[in-house]
Amino acid sequence: MLRQFDTPGPRYTSYPTADRFSEAFGPAQAVQAILDLGAGSATAPLSLYVHIPFCEALCYYCACNKIITRHHERAAEYLDALEKELALVAGSLGPGRPVSQLHFGGGSPTFLSDAELARLMKALGERFHFTANSEISIEVDPRTVSPARLEHLRGLGFNRLSFGVQDFDPDVQEAVHRVQSFDSVRDLMRSARALGFVSINADLIYGLPRQTPRSFARTLEQIGELRPDRIALYAYAHLPERFKPQRRIDGADLPSPSQRVAMLGEAISGFLARGYDYIGMDHFALPEDALARAKREGRLHRNFQGYSTQPDCDLVALGVSAIGRIGATYYQNAKTLPQYYESLARDELPVVRGYALDSDDRLRRDVIMALMCQGRLEFGAIERAHGIRVDDYFAAELASMQALSQSGLVEIGEGHVQVTPSGWFLVRAIAMVFDRHLRAAKERSRFSRVV
């Protein structure tokens, strides 16, 4: 079944997906969206994302927007620009807007020094009000932190960590240019727990060069020993024509499709056997973790950082290449530092493209997010919210769902579509049925594969 539905497709951190963004949506449209948000309810909490693009070393598999440099002095200019962008955004929003979720992503946010991280958190705290139960998280490169640095992060208010592990096999680490020992990651996780971090995530990737089902099984055993609260298991997407660093990977070293399926199957069965709940797509969490509770209680949501426990709130994004969502609009900042700096020097938001959703987009977004997050599409809820009849509006889509139903991925009942336990592992393929913008098959290669 995994082989049958293994086609390229979106991850649906948004709908429509970012490939639909247009340069016709620029700074003026973004400012208006922020002004509209500022004029609305001042009590609705926001989500914040801050992108830190710098990394000391290049990981060959990486498709993120990053800048490889050992010149840490470059961070000072970037923080100046971030504070300028923050002032422009907060000026339109109004002072003291509540924030319930903050995430630092990259790049490697821990490229910043302790003092620089403190400076950035202080600037954010001066412009926004963090609620008592705020989720404040940061992506951590284990090679750039120590127990003392983790203590500093905890003192700044961070209560969640995400460790980039990928694989513990030395041969695989050498092939992707990311060498870090199991012992070092184990010691950092122990320190994080002792410091009271509420949730610890570990990122893994299957499909990397020199990986085999046997070697990956050893990594899974080691992750099981560490027992992080959450696990993100990503499929490596080898797209060297789009991502230049991947050209350093020898395609002959990549595992075969059957090996990838074997690794995925072993990981799924292994995590479930160790007591993890399957959240959706590539995420697992221990039953007591907030993400697992949100899944059980029907409160799961999805944004540009993946699955979230927070309500479907507006996301304000700061930094080079960052993507935000305000109301019925998406926006993305400039992808290069020169362009990002130039916009801010003109006292202009560094937005270079975006998208304003129409009524059909909003309808399909609700349908896709219901499937991706709750695993269930209730026709009545959609019909009441959008004033349509699902059977009529989505007649073609529901007809296409019959093949998924016959494969056991969904159950189609009177007034609902239910994702089955097997269907959760291919939920992207299910959501794709309702994607009006999805290009022809020959153009889907820009997306990662479902498996």
C-alpha positions in Angstrom: 0.0 0.0 0.0 2.8 2.4 0.8 4.4 1.7 -2.6 1.1 2.2 -4.3 0.5 5.7 -2.9 4.1 6.8 -2.8 3.9 9.9 -5.1 5.2 13.5 -4.7 2.8 15.7 -2.8 2.5 18.7 -0.4 3.0 18.4 3.3 0.1 20.9 3.8 1.6 23.1 6.4 -0.7 25.5 4.6 -3.4 25.4 2.0 -2.9 26.7 -0.7 0.7 25.6 -0.5 3.6 28.0 -0.7 4.2 27.3 -4.4 1.0 29.2 -5.1 2.3 32.4 -3.5 2.6 35.4 -5.9 4.7 38.5 -6.1 1.5 40.5 -6.7 1.1 40.2 -2.9 3.8 42.4 -1.4 4.5 44.8 1.5 1.4 46.9 1.0 -0.9 43.9 1.2 1.0 42.5 4.2 0.7 45.8 6.1 -3.0 46.0 5.4 -3.5 42.4 6.7 -1.5 43.3 9.9 -3.6 46.5 10.3 -6.8 44.5 10.0 -5.5 42.1 12.6 -4.6 45.0 14.9 -8.1 46.4 14.5 -9.6 43.1 15.5 -9.8 41.4 18.8 -6.8 42.4 21.0 -7.3 39.4 23.2 -6.9 36.6 20.7 -3.4 35.2 21.2 -0.9 35.1 18.3 1.8 32.6 17.3 5.3 33.9 16.5 8.0 32.4 14.3 11.5 33.8 14.2 13.9 32.5 11.5 17.6 32.4 12.3 19.4 31.4 9.0 23.0 30.9 10.1 24.8 27.6 10.5 28.4 26.9 11.1 28.6 23.8 8.9 26.7 22.5 5.9 24.5 19.4 6.2 24.3 18.0 2.7 20.7 16.8 3.0 19.3 20.2 4.1 16.7 22.0 2.1 16.1 24.9 4.5 17.0 28.5 3.9 20.3 28.9 5.6 23.6 30.7 5.4 26.8 28.8 6.2 29.4 30.9 8.0 31.8 30.7 10.9 31.7 34.5 11.2 29.5 34.9 14.2 29.8 38.7 14.0 27.2 38.6 11.2 24.5 37.9 13.7 24.7 41.4 15.1 23.6 43.0 11.8 20.8 40.4 11.5 19.5 41.1 15.0 19.4 44.8 14.1 17.3 44.0 11.1 15.0 41.7 13.1 14.4 44.4 15.7 13.5 46.8 12.9 11.1 44.4 11.4 9.6 43.7 14.8 9.1 47.4 15.4 7.3 47.7 12.0 5.0 44.8 12.7 4.3 45.6 16.3 3.6 49.2 15.4 0.8 48.1 13.1 -0.5 45.5 15.5 -0.6 47.7 18.6 1.3 47.2 21.9 1.2 44.2 24.1 -0.6 41.7 21.9 -0.8 38.3 23.7 1.3 35.5 22.3 0.7 31.8 23.2 3.3 30.2 21.0 6.9 31.2 19.9 9.2 29.1 17.8 12.8 29.8 16.8 13.8 27.9 13.6 16.6 27.9 11.2 19.3 27.4 10.1 20.5 26.9 13.6 19.1 29.3 16.2 21.8 28.2 18.6 24.3 29.8 16.3 23.4 33.0 18.3 25.4 33.6 21.4 23.8 33.5 24.8 23.9 37.3 24.9 22.3 37.6 21.4 19.5 35.1 22.3 18.9 37.2 25.5 18.8 40.4 23.4 16.2 38.9 21.0 14.0 37.5 23.7 14.1 40.9 25.4 13.0 42.7 22.2 10.1 40.3 21.7 9.1 40.6 25.4 9.0 44.4 25.0 6.6 44.2 22.0 4.4 41.3 23.0 2.8 39.8 26.1 3.5 36.1 26.5 0.7 34.3 28.2 1.2 32.2 31.3 1.0 28.9 29.4 3.0 30.0 26.3 4.8 27.3 24.3 8.3 28.7 23.7 10.4 26.4 21.6 13.8 26.4 19.8 15.5 24.1 17.4 18.8 22.9 18.8 21.9 21.7 16.9 23.4 19.4 19.5 26.9 20.3 18.3 26.4 23.9 19.4 25.1 23.6 22.9 26.2 22.4 26.3 24.3 21.8 29.5 25.2 25.3 30.6 23.7 26.7 27.4 20.5 24.7 27.9 20.3 26.2 31.4 20.6 29.7 29.8 17.8 28.9 27.3 15.6 27.7 30.2 16.3 30.9 32.0 15.2 32.9 29.0 11.8 31.2 29.1 12.2 28.4 26.6 10.3 25.4 27.7 10.5 23.1 24.7 13.5 21.9 22.7 13.8 20.2 19.3 17.1 18.3 18.8 18.3 17.7 15.2 19.5 14.0 15.4 18.7 12.6 11.9 20.7 9.4 12.4 23.3 8.1 14.9 25.1 5.8 12.4 28.7 7.2 11.9 28.8 6.1 8.3 25.5 8.0 7.5 26.7 11.0 9.5 29.9 11.2 7.5 27.9 10.9 4.2 25.7 13.9 5.2 28.4 15.9 6.9 26.8 16.0 10.3 28.8 14.1 12.9 27.5 14.0 16.5 27.8 11.2 19.0 25.0 9.4 20.7 26.6 10.0 24.0 26.6 13.8 23.5 22.9 13.9 22.6 22.0 11.5 25.5 23.8 13.8 27.9 22.0 16.9 26.6 18.6 15.3 26.8 19.3 14.3 30.4 20.3 17.8 31.2 17.2 19.2 29.5 15.0 17.0 31.6 16.7 18.0 34.8 16.2 21.7 33.9 12.5 21.2 33.5 11.9 21.5 29.8 8.3 20.5 29.3 8.7 18.7 26.0 11.7 17.4 24.1 11.6 16.5 20.4 14.0 14.5 18.3 14.1 14.8 14.5 15.0 11.7 12.4 15.4 11.3 8.7 15.0 8.0 6.8 16.3 7.6 3.2 19.7 9.2 3.8 22.8 8.0 2.0 24.4 4.8 3.3 21.4 4.1 5.5 20.2 0.5 5.5 17.2 -1.0 7.3 19.7 -2.7 9.7 21.7 0.5 10.5 18.5 2.5 10.9 17.1 -0.1 13.3 20.1 0.6 15.5 19.3 4.3 15.5 15.7 3.5 16.4 16.9 1.5 19.3 19.0 4.4 20.5 16.1 6.8 20.2 14.0 4.4 22.1 16.6 4.5 24.9 16.6 8.3 24.9 12.7 8.3 24.9 12.1 11.9 23.8 8.6 13.2 24.4 8.1 13.7 20.6 9.6 12.2 17.5 9.5 13.7 14.0 10.3 11.1 11.4 10.9 12.7 8.0 11.5 11.2 4.6 14.6 12.5 2.9 13.6 14.2 -0.4 16.6 14.0 -2.8 16.1 17.0 -5.1 19.6 18.1 -6.1 18.3 20.1 -9.1 16.6 22.4 -6.5 18.9 22.2 -3.5 22.5 22.7 -4.3 24.0 21.1 -1.1 22.4 17.8 -2.1 24.6 17.6 -5.1 27.3 16.5 -2.7 25.4 13.3 -2.0 26.1 10.4 -4.3 22.8 9.1 -5.6 24.3 5.5 -5.7 24.5 5.7 -1.8 20.8 6.3 -1.4 18.7 3.3 -0.1 16.3 1.7 -2.6 12.5 2.4 -2.5 12.0 -1.0 -0.9 14.6 -0.3 1.8 12.9 3.1 2.5 9.6 1.4 2.9 11.2 -1.2 5.2 12.8 1.6 7.4 9.5 3.4 7.6 7.6 0.2 8.6 10.2 -0.7 11.2 10.1 2.9 12.7 6.3 2.9 12.8 6.0 -0.5 14.5 8.9 0.3 16.8 7.5 3.6 18.1 4.1 2.2 18.6 5.5 -0.8 20.5 7.4 1.6 22.7 4.2 3.3 23.7 4.2 6.3 21.4 0.9 7.7 19.9 0.9 8.3 16.2 -0.1 11.9 15.7 -0.2 12.1 11.9 2.1 12.0 8.9 5.5 11.9 10.5 4.9 12.8 14.1 4.8 10.6 17.2 4.4 11.6 20.9 4.2 9.9 24.3 0.6 9.7 25.5 1.1 12.3 28.3 2.6 14.9 25.9 0.4 17.9 25.0 0.5 17.0 21.3 -0.9 13.5 22.0 -3.6 15.0 24.3 -4.6 17.5 21.6 -4.9 14.7 19.1 -7.2 12.7 21.5 -9.3 15.7 22.3 -9.8 16.9 18.7 -7.7 20.1 19.3 -4.9 19.3 16.9 -3.9 22.0 14.4 -1.3 22.5 11.7 0.8 25.5 10.7 4.1 26.1 9.0 6.0 24.5 11.9 3.9 21.3 11.6 1.4 19.9 14.1 0.5 22.2 16.9 -1.6 22.2 20.1 -2.6 25.8 19.7 -5.9 27.0 18.3 -5.8 28.0 14.7 -4.4 31.4 15.5 -2.7 34.0 13.3 1.0 33.4 12.8 3.4 36.4 12.6 6.7 35.4 11.0 9.9 37.4 11.4 13.2 37.0 9.6 14.6 36.2 6.2 12.4 33.7 4.2 9.9 33.4 7.1 6.3 32.6 6.2 3.3 33.9 8.2 -0.4 33.6 8.1 -2.8 36.5 9.0 -6.5 35.9 8.5 -7.1 34.8 5.0 -3.7 35.8 3.8 -0.2 34.2 3.7 3.0 36.1 3.2 6.7 35.3 2.8 9.8 37.5 3.5 12.7 38.0 1.2 14.9 34.8 0.8 18.2 36.6 0.7 19.9 38.8 3.3 20.7 41.7 0.9 17.0 42.0 -0.2 15.8 41.5 3.4 18.2 44.3 4.7 17.3 46.6 1.8 13.6 46.5 2.4 14.0 47.3 6.1 16.4 50.1 5.3 13.5 51.7 3.4 11.3 51.3 6.5 9.3 48.7 4.5 8.3 45.2 5.5 10.6 42.7 3.7 7.6 40.8 2.2 8.2 39.6 -1.4 5.2 37.4 -2.1 2.0 36.0 -0.6 -1.5 34.9 -1.3 -5.0 36.1 -0.5 -7.4 33.2 -0.2 -10.7 33.2 -2.0 -13.9 31.5 -0.7 -13.0 28.2 -2.4 -9.5 28.2 -0.9 -10.9 28.8 2.6 -13.4 26.0 2.1 -10.8 23.5 0.9 -8.4 24.6 3.6 -10.9 23.7 6.2 -11.5 20.3 4.6 -7.8 19.5 4.2 -7.0 20.6 7.7 -9.9 18.5 9.2 -8.4 15.5 7.5 -4.8 16.2 8.3 -5.5 17.1 12.0 -8.6 15.3 13.1 -8.7 12.5 10.6 -12.4 13.1 10.0 -14.4 15.3 7.7 -17.9 16.1 9.0 -20.0 17.3 6.2 -22.4 19.1 8.4 -19.7 21.3 10.0 -18.3 22.2 6.6 -21.8 23.0 5.2 -22.7 25.2 8.1 -19.5 27.1 7.9 -19.4 27.7 4.2 -23.0 27.4 3.0 -22.5 24.6 0.5 -23.6 21.0 0.1 -20.6 18.7 0.3 -22.1 16.0 -1.8 -22.7 18.5 -4.6 -19.6 20.7 -4.3 -17.2 17.9 -3.9 -18.9 15.3 -6.1 -15.8 14.6 -8.2 -13.5 14.4 -5.1 -15.8 12.0 -3.3 -15.9 9.8 -6.4 -12.1 9.8 -6.3 -12.2 8.8 -2.7 -13.7 5.5 -3.6 -10.3 4.1 -4.6 -8.9 5.2 -1.2 -11.9 3.5 0.5 -11.4 0.3 -1.4 -7.7 0.3 -0.2 -8.8 0.7 3.4 -7.4 4.2 3.8 -10.8 5.9 4.5 -14.3 5.0 5.5 -17.0 7.0 3.7 -20.2 7.1 5.7 -23.4 9.1 5.8 -22.3 12.7 6.2 -18.6 12.0 6.9 -15.3 10.7 5.8 -13.1 8.9 8.4 -9.4 8.3 8.0 -8.6 4.7 9.1 -5.7 3.7 11.3 -3.9 2.6 8.1 -4.9 5.9 6.3 -3.1 8.0 8.9 0.2 6.9 7.5 -0.8 8.2 4.0 -3.0 11.1 5.1 -1.1 13.4 2.6 -2.4 11.3 -0.3 -6.0 11.6 1.1 -5.8 15.4 1.5 -4.4 15.7 -2.0 -7.8 14.6 -3.4 -9.3 18.0 -2.3 -6.4 20.2 -3.6 -7.6 22.3 -6.5 -4.2 23.8 -7.1 -2.2 20.6 -7.3 -0.4 20.6 -10.5 -0.2 17.9 -13.1 1.9 14.8 -12.2 4.9 16.0 -14.1 5.0 19.2 -12.0 4.7 17.4 -8.7 8.4 16.7 -8.5 8.9 19.9 -6.6 7.3 18.2 -3.6 8.7 15.5 -1.4 7.3 12.0 -1.8 4.5 10.8 0.5 6.6 7.9 1.7 
